[in-house]
Amino acid sequence: MTIKDREFDHLMDKFEFKVRDSGDLLAWFEVDGKIVTRTRRSHKRGDLPMQHSIRQQLKLSEEQLRQAIDCRLNRNDYIQILRLKGLL
Amino acid sequence: MPTTMQDLRRQPINVVDEEKGSNQEIRDKKIDKTEKTMPLDAEVLVGSLRDGRLRVLSPFSVRFSSEGSSIIAEATEFNEFGFGENWSEALLDLQYAIVELYFSLEGGQDRLGSDLQNVWSVLQQKIQKIQK
């Protein structure tokens, strides 16, 4: 499974990741000033391989990532997932 | 110097001091050898980030695999990955990603959550910033 770059960008936008362009797009998720997760997107191509690696960095299950891409998870849902995993 | 793929697989791709710079060709040759012969799901030890600001103190493990037409390089110790059209490109992408990760986490080290604190801790064990 691949993630399209626009899906990735939409996800970062929806979850309100902070981003920085350093050649690649670096993204990190903050809650109350604490950096909880991070990931990045290469500018190389349209489709991003390594869905499982991106998912691991985001701390999401495959189903949760699918829901997030399908706009069925919002920032608060994501925070709740991270909280349940003991990351917050 | 390793002579077979089996030797190469468990050898650091670069154990030389990257500051000296004169071993670039040797390093590239080793990677080219990897590119031609690396089987899927191969694992190697990498001893350089190709960045003069950082020195690798202890080689880190990189696992290669393929996905579609992409080659993927993963450093599971750092939960980081790179990809490209061939082994060399994937490794370069990973090395670049680890450098970015190092400086990103260093810059925010007072605000890291538990998971990223663990990653930062491993990075500090394996990688040292070169003081100038």
Backbone of each chain as ProteinMPNN parsed JSONL, in Angstrom:
{"seq_chain_A": "MTIKDREFDHLMDKFEFKVRDSGDLLAWFEVDGKIVTRTRRSHKRGDLPMQHSIRQQLKLSEEQLRQAIDCRLNRNDYIQILRLKGLL", "coords_chain_A": {"N_chain_A": [[0.846, -1.197, 0.0], [0.532, 2.206, -0.788], [0.89, 5.67, 0.093], [-0.536, 8.538, -1.119], [1.064, 11.594, -1.973], [-0.509, 13.877, -1.641], [-2.478, 12.928, 0.035], [-1.016, 12.441, 2.309], [-0.217, 15.066, 2.917], [-2.693, 16.212, 3.402], [-3.446, 14.816, 5.646], [-1.519, 15.654, 7.496], [-2.235, 18.282, 7.65], [-4.838, 18.142, 8.623], [-4.529, 16.923, 11.138], [-3.094, 18.862, 12.251], [-0.282, 18.966, 12.232], [2.937, 20.354, 12.763], [5.029, 21.724, 10.339], [8.064, 21.638, 8.438], [10.051, 22.649, 5.774], [12.713, 21.075, 4.502], [14.003, 20.413, 2.23], [13.082, 17.754, 2.206], [9.756, 17.248, 3.491], [9.362, 17.886, 6.745], [7.594, 16.797, 9.564], [5.947, 17.302, 12.644], [4.146, 16.384, 15.569], [2.524, 18.147, 18.006], [1.445, 18.423, 21.348], [0.185, 20.448, 23.74], [2.646, 21.764, 23.783], [4.442, 19.695, 23.856], [6.428, 17.482, 21.954], [5.208, 14.842, 20.266], [4.915, 12.874, 18.214], [6.548, 12.262, 15.078], [7.213, 12.631, 11.577], [8.072, 12.298, 8.105], [7.991, 13.518, 4.737], [9.121, 12.651, 1.618], [10.183, 14.641, -1.132], [10.356, 13.36, -3.459], [8.546, 11.987, -5.215], [5.174, 11.227, -6.399], [3.687, 9.089, -5.156], [4.031, 7.643, -1.985], [6.059, 5.176, -0.759], [6.436, 2.698, 1.823], [4.365, 2.692, 3.664], [3.904, 1.356, 6.048], [6.038, 2.156, 7.611], [5.702, 4.903, 7.863], [3.296, 4.813, 9.179], [4.095, 3.581, 11.56], [5.695, 5.591, 12.601], [3.798, 7.5, 13.064], [2.362, 6.233, 14.945], [0.049, 4.747, 14.481], [-2.435, 2.256, 13.804], [-2.961, 0.069, 10.974], [-5.623, 0.195, 10.198], [-6.429, 2.506, 11.539], [-4.846, 4.402, 10.252], [-5.92, 4.248, 7.706], [-8.507, 5.163, 8.248], [-7.869, 7.729, 9.015], [-6.85, 8.813, 6.645], [-9.12, 8.651, 5.156], [-10.573, 10.658, 6.234], [-11.934, 10.118, 8.603], [-10.952, 10.377, 11.084], [-10.081, 12.824, 13.433], [-8.061, 15.538, 14.767], [-8.471, 15.46, 17.564], [-9.296, 12.824, 17.913], [-6.956, 11.561, 17.207], [-5.235, 12.436, 19.21], [-6.429, 11.147, 21.324], [-5.934, 8.481, 20.64], [-3.144, 8.427, 20.876], [-2.951, 8.945, 23.557], [-4.13, 6.672, 24.665], [-2.189, 4.873, 23.997], [-0.288, 5.491, 25.753], [1.431, 7.536, 25.22], [1.006, 10.102, 25.818]], "CA_chain_A": [[0.0, 0.0, 0.0], [1.246, 3.482, -0.788], [0.119, 6.867, 0.44], [-0.269, 9.605, -2.086], [1.626, 12.748, -1.269], [-1.574, 14.811, -1.245], [-3.139, 12.332, 1.203], [-0.123, 12.705, 3.433], [-0.305, 16.492, 3.243], [-4.011, 16.448, 3.973], [-3.408, 14.254, 6.999], [-0.725, 16.563, 8.328], [-3.031, 19.493, 7.819], [-6.013, 17.85, 9.457], [-4.068, 16.675, 12.511], [-2.381, 20.082, 12.661], [1.152, 18.779, 12.4], [3.793, 21.469, 12.385], [5.869, 21.244, 9.242], [9.212, 22.445, 8.012], [10.577, 22.158, 4.504], [14.186, 21.056, 4.522], [14.264, 19.533, 1.091], [11.915, 16.924, 2.486], [8.817, 17.893, 4.392], [9.431, 17.326, 8.094], [6.353, 17.097, 10.267], [5.908, 16.803, 14.012], [2.855, 16.576, 16.212], [2.71, 18.685, 19.343], [0.289, 18.594, 22.234], [0.583, 21.262, 24.891], [4.067, 22.084, 23.695], [5.28, 18.491, 23.844], [6.519, 16.839, 20.64], [4.812, 13.471, 20.558], [5.287, 12.037, 17.076], [7.124, 12.989, 13.93], [7.395, 11.856, 10.36], [8.543, 13.165, 7.017], [7.596, 13.137, 3.383], [10.11, 12.993, 0.609], [9.669, 15.366, -2.291], [10.816, 12.645, -4.652], [7.559, 11.46, -6.17], [3.787, 11.371, -5.974], [3.259, 8.064, -4.219], [5.021, 7.371, -0.957], [6.067, 3.805, -0.266], [6.717, 2.588, 3.256], [3.2, 3.052, 4.454], [4.011, 0.813, 7.408], [7.003, 2.953, 8.369], [5.026, 6.158, 8.199], [2.298, 4.458, 10.187], [4.8, 3.367, 12.833], [6.113, 6.883, 13.142], [2.594, 8.196, 13.539], [1.79, 5.394, 16.021], [-1.312, 4.368, 14.096], [-2.614, 0.944, 13.189], [-3.306, 0.184, 9.555], [-7.011, 0.643, 10.113], [-6.488, 3.913, 11.968], [-4.29, 5.243, 9.187], [-6.917, 4.286, 6.638], [-9.568, 6.056, 8.708], [-7.352, 9.103, 9.001], [-6.79, 9.248, 5.246], [-10.515, 8.788, 4.702], [-11.181, 11.776, 6.98], [-12.797, 9.636, 9.675], [-10.287, 10.687, 12.348], [-9.632, 14.213, 13.511], [-6.944, 15.764, 15.698], [-8.816, 14.981, 18.904], [-9.256, 11.36, 17.872], [-5.543, 11.178, 17.179], [-4.716, 12.653, 20.567], [-6.963, 10.074, 22.158], [-5.176, 7.263, 20.295], [-1.81, 8.546, 21.48], [-3.131, 8.852, 25.015], [-4.376, 5.265, 24.979], [-0.916, 4.163, 23.829], [0.614, 5.934, 26.81], [2.415, 8.491, 24.696], [0.658, 11.438, 26.341]], "C_chain_A": [[0.887, 1.255, 0.0], [0.296, 4.591, -0.352], [0.459, 7.924, -0.591], [0.213, 10.839, -1.328], [0.541, 13.741, -0.833], [-2.372, 14.266, -0.062], [-2.316, 12.589, 2.462], [-0.267, 14.161, 3.878], [-1.637, 16.819, 3.904], [-4.064, 15.962, 5.418], [-2.642, 15.17, 7.948], [-1.509, 17.83, 8.641], [-4.178, 19.258, 8.804], [-5.627, 17.616, 10.923], [-3.281, 17.858, 13.082], [-0.932, 19.778, 13.053], [1.858, 20.089, 12.074], [4.762, 20.947, 11.332], [7.001, 22.221, 8.953], [9.747, 21.811, 6.739], [12.098, 22.23, 4.541], [14.724, 20.316, 3.304], [13.193, 18.47, 1.108], [10.983, 17.731, 3.38], [8.892, 17.188, 5.744], [8.188, 17.742, 8.851], [6.403, 16.527, 11.677], [4.616, 17.245, 14.679], [3.081, 16.999, 17.655], [1.38, 18.751, 20.081], [0.776, 19.322, 23.471], [2.092, 21.496, 24.922], [4.992, 20.882, 23.669], [5.25, 17.855, 22.453], [6.288, 15.335, 20.84], [5.188, 12.511, 19.436], [5.89, 12.902, 15.981], [7.191, 12.044, 12.743], [7.939, 12.792, 9.294], [8.015, 12.64, 5.694], [8.672, 13.586, 2.417], [9.44, 13.767, -0.518], [9.925, 14.605, -3.588], [9.725, 12.347, -5.668], [6.159, 11.605, -5.599], [3.341, 10.359, -4.939], [4.378, 7.749, -3.241], [4.958, 5.896, -0.592], [6.229, 3.82, 1.254], [5.56, 3.056, 4.105], [3.347, 2.563, 5.887], [4.985, 1.616, 8.249], [6.401, 4.289, 8.785], [4.012, 5.911, 9.318], [2.956, 4.236, 11.556], [5.247, 4.684, 13.444], [4.929, 7.656, 13.703], [1.916, 7.456, 14.685], [0.333, 5.039, 15.739], [-1.325, 2.933, 13.583], [-2.979, 1.15, 11.721], [-4.724, 0.716, 9.384], [-7.137, 2.122, 10.504], [-5.93, 4.845, 10.898], [-5.285, 5.36, 8.034], [-8.053, 5.242, 7.001], [-9.118, 7.519, 8.647], [-7.309, 9.643, 7.573], [-8.193, 9.461, 4.693], [-11.288, 9.859, 5.463], [-12.172, 11.298, 8.056], [-12.138, 9.774, 11.041], [-9.891, 12.154, 12.322], [-8.501, 14.337, 14.542], [-7.249, 15.215, 17.089], [-8.823, 13.456, 18.981], [-7.806, 10.869, 17.936], [-4.916, 11.345, 18.56], [-5.183, 11.527, 21.495], [-6.232, 8.749, 21.906], [-3.796, 7.29, 20.958], [-1.887, 8.407, 22.999], [-3.32, 7.385, 25.43], [-3.106, 4.424, 24.841], [0.11, 4.589, 24.874], [1.655, 6.928, 26.359], [2.127, 9.915, 25.139], [0.341, 11.346, 27.825]], "O_chain_A": [[1.879, 1.322, 0.726], [-0.926, 4.46, -0.423], [1.629, 8.161, -0.888], [-0.186, 11.084, -0.189], [0.658, 14.37, 0.218], [-2.885, 15.035, 0.751], [-2.848, 12.909, 3.525], [-0.419, 14.448, 5.066], [-1.698, 17.607, 4.848], [-4.647, 16.608, 6.29], [-3.079, 15.422, 9.071], [-1.449, 18.367, 9.747], [-4.441, 20.071, 9.69], [-6.325, 18.064, 11.833], [-2.864, 17.848, 14.24], [-0.428, 20.266, 14.065], [1.416, 20.84, 11.205], [5.256, 19.825, 11.447], [6.907, 23.427, 9.185], [9.876, 20.591, 6.643], [12.684, 23.31, 4.603], [15.775, 19.677, 3.361], [12.469, 18.301, 0.127], [11.366, 18.754, 3.946], [8.521, 16.02, 5.861], [7.773, 18.899, 8.791], [6.85, 15.399, 11.88], [4.074, 18.315, 14.4], [3.742, 16.302, 18.425], [0.342, 19.088, 19.511], [1.68, 18.853, 24.163], [2.721, 21.429, 25.978], [6.199, 21.033, 23.478], [4.188, 17.708, 21.849], [7.075, 14.654, 21.498], [5.729, 11.437, 19.7], [5.747, 14.125, 15.981], [7.221, 10.822, 12.895], [8.23, 13.955, 9.572], [7.646, 11.473, 5.563], [9.077, 14.749, 2.404], [8.263, 13.559, -0.813], [9.735, 15.141, -4.68], [9.964, 12.446, -6.872], [5.979, 12.047, -4.464], [2.692, 10.715, -3.956], [5.537, 7.608, -3.633], [3.912, 5.413, -0.158], [6.159, 4.88, 1.877], [5.738, 3.723, 5.124], [2.967, 3.257, 6.83], [4.798, 1.753, 9.458], [6.574, 4.74, 9.918], [3.892, 6.691, 10.262], [2.424, 4.659, 12.582], [5.184, 4.868, 14.66], [5.053, 8.375, 14.695], [1.004, 7.986, 15.321], [-0.505, 5.031, 16.641], [-0.348, 2.458, 13.004], [-3.268, 2.266, 11.29], [-4.987, 1.572, 8.539], [-7.867, 2.882, 9.868], [-6.46, 5.93, 10.663], [-5.466, 6.434, 7.462], [-8.504, 6.029, 6.169], [-9.881, 8.412, 8.279], [-7.686, 10.788, 7.322], [-8.42, 10.343, 3.864], [-12.51, 9.954, 5.348], [-13.133, 11.999, 8.374], [-12.699, 9.339, 12.047], [-9.42, 12.661, 11.304], [-8.054, 13.341, 15.109], [-6.398, 14.586, 17.718], [-8.409, 12.872, 19.982], [-7.485, 9.9, 18.623], [-4.157, 10.489, 19.015], [-4.428, 11.031, 22.332], [-5.949, 7.996, 22.838], [-3.348, 6.295, 21.527], [-1.004, 7.828, 23.633], [-2.744, 6.926, 26.416], [-2.966, 3.389, 25.492], [1.242, 4.105, 24.876], [2.655, 7.14, 27.043], [2.908, 10.827, 24.87], [0.026, 12.358, 28.452]]}, "seq_chain_B": "MPTTMQDLRRQPINVVDEEKGSNQEIRDKKIDKTEKTMPLDAEVLVGSLRDGRLRVLSPFSVRFSSEGSSIIAEATEFNEFGFGENWSEALLDLQYAIVELYFSLEGGQDRLGSDLQNVWSVLQQKIQKIQK", "coords_chain_B": {"N_chain_B": [[39.0, -6.023, 4.051], [35.683, -6.637, 3.01], [34.819, -9.362, 0.881], [32.791, -10.81, -0.161], [29.214, -10.908, -0.534], [28.072, -11.828, 1.766], [30.02, -11.273, 3.636], [30.02, -8.524, 3.424], [27.513, -7.835, 4.281], [27.41, -7.836, 7.065], [29.236, -6.016, 7.685], [30.307, -2.723, 8.542], [29.348, -0.237, 6.251], [30.821, 2.014, 5.96], [33.537, 2.625, 7.776], [35.36, 4.479, 8.127], [36.739, 7.662, 9.005], [34.694, 10.226, 8.303], [35.481, 12.826, 8.111], [37.955, 12.904, 6.96], [37.563, 12.451, 4.311], [38.822, 11.335, 2.051], [38.113, 8.804, 1.518], [35.841, 8.527, 0.132], [35.506, 7.474, -2.424], [36.076, 4.787, -2.069], [34.05, 4.139, -0.348], [31.801, 4.589, -1.936], [32.251, 2.648, -3.839], [31.861, 0.341, -2.373], [29.185, 0.59, -1.805], [28.138, 0.489, -4.352], [28.727, -2.109, -4.964], [27.059, -3.344, -3.211], [24.668, -2.57, -4.335], [24.495, -4.063, -6.669], [24.343, -6.669, -5.848], [22.805, -7.059, -3.597], [20.541, -8.957, -1.789], [16.961, -9.249, -1.396], [15.54, -8.08, 1.66], [17.972, -7.766, 2.926], [20.521, -6.984, 5.342], [22.604, -4.523, 6.64], [25.46, -3.041, 8.279], [25.91, 0.318, 8.987], [28.242, 2.905, 8.941], [28.477, 5.632, 8.648], [27.169, 8.926, 8.13], [27.532, 10.578, 6.098], [27.809, 13.284, 6.542], [29.449, 16.063, 7.538], [29.069, 17.142, 10.019], [28.354, 15.299, 11.857], [29.37, 12.374, 13.609], [29.498, 8.901, 13.395], [29.421, 6.854, 16.091], [28.992, 4.236, 16.701], [28.288, 1.677, 14.52], [25.155, 1.484, 12.841], [22.286, -0.585, 12.299], [20.936, -1.34, 9.136], [18.172, -2.208, 7.306], [17.298, -3.537, 4.233], [14.734, -3.551, 1.793], [12.205, -4.199, -0.685], [9.623, -2.388, -2.317], [7.134, -2.34, -4.5], [8.421, -0.514, -7.128], [10.34, 0.644, -5.652], [13.262, 0.79, -3.599], [13.783, 0.207, -0.21], [15.222, 1.504, 2.692], [15.728, 0.887, 6.02], [16.271, 2.068, 9.261], [15.836, 0.628, 12.009], [16.444, 1.052, 14.647], [16.313, 3.761, 14.99], [13.847, 4.243, 14.159], [13.517, 5.177, 11.546], [13.514, 5.84, 8.008], [14.379, 5.423, 4.547], [14.121, 5.863, 1.015], [14.419, 4.875, -2.449], [15.342, 4.609, -5.937], [17.239, 2.714, -6.161], [19.651, 0.749, -4.279], [21.702, 2.419, -3.327], [20.61, 4.985, -3.527], [18.466, 4.759, -1.785], [19.81, 4.339, 0.62], [21.25, 6.722, 0.857], [19.12, 8.499, 1.112], [18.085, 7.65, 3.543], [20.266, 8.2, 5.235], [20.344, 10.967, 5.058], [17.855, 11.502, 6.187], [18.251, 10.647, 8.809], [20.166, 12.44, 9.699], [18.667, 14.808, 9.605], [16.754, 14.093, 11.461], [18.314, 13.878, 13.775], [19.147, 16.556, 14.246], [16.698, 17.8, 14.447], [15.54, 16.592, 16.708], [17.451, 17.243, 18.577], [17.158, 19.989, 18.668], [14.663, 20.186, 19.832], [14.835, 18.926, 22.269], [14.107, 19.384, 24.915], [11.433, 19.147, 24.914], [10.464, 16.713, 24.215], [8.31, 13.926, 23.783], [7.737, 10.715, 25.397], [8.329, 8.571, 23.619], [9.875, 9.755, 21.594], [11.915, 10.679, 23.156], [13.185, 8.312, 23.744], [14.126, 7.623, 21.201], [15.882, 9.748, 20.788], [17.715, 9.241, 22.771], [18.882, 6.848, 21.871], [19.988, 7.772, 19.505], [21.928, 9.505, 20.524], [23.617, 7.714, 21.718], [24.717, 6.47, 19.533], [25.552, 8.355, 17.732], [27.573, 11.211, 17.336], [27.885, 14.666, 17.734], [30.084, 16.667, 15.915], [32.348, 18.728, 17.36], [33.281, 21.994, 16.598]], "CA_chain_B": [[37.862, -5.555, 3.251], [34.83, -7.774, 2.674], [34.916, -9.756, -0.519], [31.54, -11.418, -0.605], [28.037, -10.214, -0.028], [27.853, -12.24, 3.15], [30.934, -10.467, 4.447], [29.612, -7.123, 3.366], [26.241, -7.63, 4.95], [27.577, -7.559, 8.485], [30.315, -5.055, 7.861], [29.94, -1.335, 8.328], [29.621, 0.199, 4.887], [31.926, 2.94, 6.056], [34.036, 2.75, 9.134], [36.406, 5.491, 8.13], [36.355, 8.969, 9.506], [34.218, 10.978, 7.154], [36.146, 14.122, 8.045], [39.13, 12.821, 6.091], [37.019, 12.701, 2.987], [39.512, 10.685, 0.949], [37.608, 7.447, 1.353], [34.54, 8.592, -0.514], [35.455, 6.571, -3.556], [35.993, 3.427, -1.529], [32.723, 4.003, 0.216], [30.867, 4.468, -3.053], [32.469, 1.363, -4.486], [31.211, -0.672, -1.545], [27.735, 0.706, -1.962], [27.821, -0.003, -5.682], [28.755, -3.564, -4.878], [25.817, -3.69, -2.545], [23.551, -2.347, -5.248], [24.409, -5.11, -7.679], [24.189, -8.028, -5.348], [22.036, -7.129, -2.363], [19.27, -9.667, -1.887], [15.869, -8.636, -0.645], [15.598, -8.268, 3.111], [19.351, -7.754, 3.389], [20.78, -6.082, 6.458], [24.013, -4.137, 6.706], [25.795, -2.052, 9.296], [26.343, 1.552, 8.338], [29.087, 3.641, 9.877], [28.62, 7.043, 8.282], [25.971, 9.646, 7.695], [27.959, 11.472, 4.999], [27.572, 14.674, 6.945], [30.622, 16.43, 8.319], [28.71, 17.634, 11.357], [28.029, 14.18, 12.747], [30.211, 11.192, 13.536], [28.838, 7.693, 13.89], [30.27, 6.216, 17.091], [28.753, 2.8, 16.644], [27.484, 1.44, 13.311], [23.751, 1.146, 13.058], [21.785, -1.595, 11.386], [20.001, -0.884, 8.105], [17.527, -3.324, 6.611], [16.815, -3.183, 2.895], [13.653, -4.353, 1.228], [11.649, -3.519, -1.854], [8.167, -2.206, -2.328], [6.897, -1.867, -5.856], [9.682, -0.246, -7.817], [11.224, 1.354, -4.726], [14.073, 0.116, -2.593], [13.569, 0.846, 1.077], [16.262, 1.311, 3.707], [15.15, 1.208, 7.317], [17.086, 1.977, 10.476], [14.774, 0.403, 12.996], [16.858, 1.611, 15.945], [15.901, 5.163, 15.033], [12.514, 4.324, 13.566], [13.638, 6.084, 10.401], [13.563, 5.106, 6.755], [14.647, 6.161, 3.324], [13.807, 5.04, -0.146], [14.955, 5.356, -3.713], [15.198, 3.686, -7.062], [18.237, 1.654, -6.008], [20.158, 0.627, -2.913], [22.489, 3.598, -2.956], [19.704, 6.121, -3.355], [17.694, 4.526, -0.557], [20.693, 4.554, 1.769], [21.499, 8.159, 0.952], [17.899, 9.125, 1.626], [18.025, 7.316, 4.963], [21.307, 8.948, 5.945], [19.868, 12.349, 5.123], [16.735, 11.546, 7.134], [18.782, 10.513, 10.174], [20.785, 13.736, 10.031], [17.564, 15.728, 9.903], [16.152, 13.645, 12.719], [19.221, 14.222, 14.868], [19.124, 17.983, 14.558], [15.338, 18.147, 14.868], [15.343, 16.172, 18.101], [18.357, 18.042, 19.414], [16.562, 21.316, 18.835], [13.464, 20.147, 20.674], [15.05, 17.863, 23.269], [13.437, 19.68, 26.189], [9.985, 19.023, 24.761], [10.169, 15.435, 23.569], [7.505, 12.93, 24.455], [8.494, 9.541, 25.841], [8.822, 7.785, 22.493], [10.957, 10.478, 20.922], [13.046, 10.702, 24.09], [13.9, 7.049, 23.537], [14.853, 7.738, 19.925], [16.983, 10.694, 21.008], [18.698, 8.548, 23.59], [19.613, 5.909, 20.994], [20.797, 8.595, 18.592], [23.092, 10.027, 21.25], [24.543, 6.601, 21.951], [25.318, 6.028, 18.286], [26.0, 9.46, 16.872], [28.134, 12.329, 18.098], [28.072, 15.908, 16.977], [31.497, 17.064, 15.873], [32.541, 20.09, 17.882], [34.269, 22.718, 15.777]], "C_chain_B": [[37.001, -6.766, 2.873], [34.902, -8.099, 1.195], [33.648, -10.402, -1.024], [30.379, -10.642, -0.003], [27.773, -10.568, 1.424], [28.766, -11.462, 4.083], [30.419, -9.048, 4.556], [28.39, -6.861, 4.225], [26.413, -7.274, 6.419], [28.735, -6.607, 8.74], [29.767, -3.646, 7.759], [30.276, -0.929, 6.909], [30.765, 1.204, 4.895], [32.351, 3.035, 7.506], [35.143, 3.789, 9.21], [35.862, 6.795, 8.669], [35.953, 9.837, 8.328], [34.876, 12.342, 7.026], [37.333, 14.091, 7.086], [38.738, 12.923, 4.63], [37.639, 11.903, 1.867], [38.987, 9.276, 0.681], [36.256, 7.403, 0.666], [34.431, 7.568, -1.647], [35.326, 5.12, -3.106], [34.587, 3.164, -1.033], [31.698, 3.792, -0.897], [30.991, 3.111, -3.732], [31.777, 0.26, -3.695], [29.702, -0.618, -1.735], [27.322, 0.197, -3.338], [27.795, -1.53, -5.697], [27.467, -4.056, -4.232], [24.66, -3.623, -3.528], [23.377, -3.502, -6.237], [23.968, -6.442, -7.091], [23.266, -8.156, -4.151], [20.739, -7.904, -2.559], [18.182, -8.904, -1.142], [16.019, -8.984, 0.827], [17.031, -8.39, 3.626], [19.498, -6.761, 4.532], [22.266, -5.777, 6.489], [24.21, -3.214, 7.9], [26.37, -0.838, 8.596], [27.09, 2.401, 9.367], [29.295, 5.087, 9.522], [27.276, 7.634, 7.917], [26.286, 10.581, 6.539], [27.657, 12.925, 5.307], [28.707, 15.043, 7.905], [30.325, 16.916, 9.713], [28.529, 16.504, 12.361], [28.965, 13.006, 12.51], [29.443, 10.005, 14.111], [29.808, 6.974, 14.835], [30.172, 4.698, 17.009], [27.854, 2.526, 15.442], [26.062, 1.02, 13.64], [23.268, 0.212, 11.941], [20.783, -0.982, 10.403], [19.466, -2.105, 7.363], [16.973, -2.84, 5.278], [15.681, -4.112, 2.491], [13.159, -3.613, -0.014], [10.15, -3.43, -1.719], [7.818, -1.589, -3.675], [8.22, -1.67, -6.559], [10.688, 0.453, -6.909], [12.029, 0.394, -3.867], [13.953, 0.917, -1.306], [14.723, 0.51, 2.004], [15.69, 1.762, 5.045], [16.188, 1.06, 8.414], [16.098, 1.856, 11.628], [15.15, 0.971, 14.362], [16.376, 3.047, 16.102], [14.479, 5.355, 14.531], [12.504, 5.303, 12.39], [13.828, 5.263, 9.136], [13.962, 6.035, 5.615], [14.264, 5.287, 2.159], [14.378, 5.667, -1.407], [14.78, 4.312, -4.787], [16.211, 2.56, -7.011], [18.762, 1.7, -4.574], [20.873, 1.899, -2.468], [21.598, 4.792, -2.663], [18.895, 5.972, -2.062], [18.552, 4.782, 0.672], [21.001, 6.033, 1.948], [20.299, 8.891, 1.548], [17.767, 8.869, 3.127], [19.056, 8.119, 5.753], [20.89, 10.409, 6.109], [18.76, 12.479, 6.174], [17.235, 11.465, 8.573], [19.462, 11.806, 10.615], [19.704, 14.749, 10.407], [16.921, 15.38, 11.237], [17.012, 14.073, 13.899], [19.07, 15.7, 15.25], [17.72, 18.452, 14.977], [15.122, 17.796, 16.338], [16.266, 16.951, 19.039], [17.74, 19.413, 19.701], [15.355, 21.318, 19.76], [13.598, 19.213, 21.854], [14.388, 18.134, 24.608], [11.943, 19.412, 26.125], [9.575, 17.672, 24.181], [9.263, 14.562, 24.437], [8.331, 11.673, 24.711], [9.096, 8.753, 24.675], [10.004, 8.472, 21.812], [12.162, 10.655, 21.849], [13.877, 9.43, 23.943], [14.726, 7.096, 22.259], [16.072, 8.64, 20.091], [18.095, 10.038, 21.819], [19.536, 7.586, 22.737], [20.519, 6.684, 20.039], [22.062, 9.092, 19.289], [24.113, 8.933, 21.544], [25.338, 6.27, 20.682], [25.995, 7.133, 17.489], [26.478, 10.618, 17.752], [28.277, 13.548, 17.193], [29.539, 16.303, 17.04], [31.605, 18.512, 16.307], [33.607, 20.787, 17.051], [34.766, 23.936, 16.54]], "O_chain_B": [[37.528, -7.801, 2.465], [35.03, -7.205, 0.358], [33.465, -10.521, -2.236], [30.547, -9.835, 0.91], [27.318, -9.738, 2.212], [28.361, -11.044, 5.167], [30.386, -8.455, 5.634], [28.253, -5.794, 4.823], [25.635, -6.487, 6.958], [29.158, -6.419, 9.881], [28.856, -3.394, 6.971], [31.359, -1.235, 6.41], [31.575, 1.249, 3.969], [31.585, 3.483, 8.358], [35.785, 3.95, 10.248], [34.65, 6.985, 8.768], [36.771, 10.144, 7.461], [34.837, 12.954, 5.958], [37.68, 15.103, 6.477], [39.504, 13.428, 3.809], [37.033, 11.796, 0.801], [39.391, 8.636, -0.29], [35.605, 6.359, 0.626], [33.413, 6.893, -1.805], [34.573, 4.335, -3.683], [34.013, 2.102, -1.27], [30.835, 2.919, -0.802], [30.002, 2.504, -4.142], [31.179, -0.647, -4.274], [29.033, -1.648, -1.814], [26.284, -0.449, -3.48], [26.958, -2.151, -6.352], [26.873, -5.048, -4.654], [23.79, -4.494, -3.553], [22.257, -3.867, -6.594], [23.305, -7.239, -7.754], [22.972, -9.274, -3.727], [19.925, -7.541, -3.408], [18.475, -8.012, -0.346], [16.549, -10.035, 1.188], [17.275, -9.04, 4.642], [18.711, -5.825, 4.672], [23.092, -6.682, 6.375], [23.252, -2.678, 8.457], [27.219, -0.96, 7.713], [26.638, 2.588, 10.497], [30.211, 5.72, 10.046], [26.37, 6.938, 7.46], [25.408, 11.296, 6.056], [27.292, 13.696, 4.421], [28.892, 14.411, 8.945], [31.243, 17.087, 10.515], [28.548, 16.729, 13.571], [29.31, 12.682, 11.373], [28.823, 10.098, 15.171], [30.883, 6.542, 14.421], [31.15, 3.982, 17.222], [26.763, 3.089, 15.353], [25.816, 0.29, 14.6], [23.772, 0.226, 10.818], [19.904, -0.21, 10.789], [20.232, -2.927, 6.86], [16.259, -1.839, 5.221], [15.68, -5.301, 2.812], [13.646, -2.531, -0.341], [9.501, -4.272, -1.098], [8.172, -0.442, -3.95], [9.053, -2.576, -6.579], [11.776, 0.815, -7.356], [11.548, -0.666, -3.465], [14.014, 2.146, -1.314], [15.148, -0.642, 2.085], [15.224, 2.893, 5.178], [16.894, 0.054, 8.487], [15.596, 2.853, 12.148], [14.273, 1.331, 15.147], [16.069, 3.494, 17.208], [13.967, 6.474, 14.481], [11.609, 6.138, 12.26], [14.26, 4.112, 9.198], [13.888, 7.259, 5.723], [14.1, 4.078, 2.318], [14.767, 6.835, -1.422], [14.157, 3.271, -4.577], [16.075, 1.565, -7.722], [18.381, 2.554, -3.774], [20.662, 2.386, -1.357], [21.8, 5.516, -1.688], [18.674, 6.945, -1.341], [18.087, 5.367, 1.65], [21.01, 6.536, 3.072], [20.45, 9.784, 2.381], [17.386, 9.759, 3.887], [18.749, 8.655, 6.819], [21.067, 11.002, 7.173], [18.73, 13.436, 6.947], [16.702, 12.137, 9.456], [19.344, 12.214, 11.771], [19.822, 15.455, 11.409], [16.588, 16.257, 12.034], [16.501, 14.57, 14.902], [18.89, 16.04, 16.419], [17.582, 19.387, 15.766], [14.593, 18.594, 17.111], [15.888, 17.274, 20.165], [17.796, 19.92, 20.822], [15.054, 22.327, 20.397], [12.593, 18.748, 22.393], [14.131, 17.198, 25.365], [11.258, 19.442, 27.147], [8.449, 17.516, 23.707], [9.431, 14.474, 25.653], [9.485, 11.582, 24.291], [10.246, 8.319, 24.746], [11.009, 7.833, 21.498], [13.296, 10.768, 21.383], [15.105, 9.464, 24.009], [15.879, 6.664, 22.234], [17.156, 8.334, 19.596], [19.278, 10.267, 21.566], [20.758, 7.528, 22.877], [21.664, 6.301, 19.797], [23.142, 9.094, 18.697], [25.315, 9.189, 21.612], [26.49, 5.843, 20.756], [26.89, 6.883, 16.682], [25.865, 10.948, 18.768], [28.727, 13.457, 16.051], [30.154, 16.273, 18.106], [31.024, 19.406, 15.693], [34.691, 20.248, 16.826], [35.602, 24.683, 16.031]]}, "name": "protein", "num_of_chains": 2, "seq": "MTIKDREFDHLMDKFEFKVRDSGDLLAWFEVDGKIVTRTRRSHKRGDLPMQHSIRQQLKLSEEQLRQAIDCRLNRNDYIQILRLKGLLMPTTMQDLRRQPINVVDEEKGSNQEIRDKKIDKTEKTMPLDAEVLVGSLRDGRLRVLSPFSVRFSSEGSSIIAEATEFNEFGFGENWSEALLDLQYAIVELYFSLEGGQDRLGSDLQNVWSVLQQKIQKIQK"}
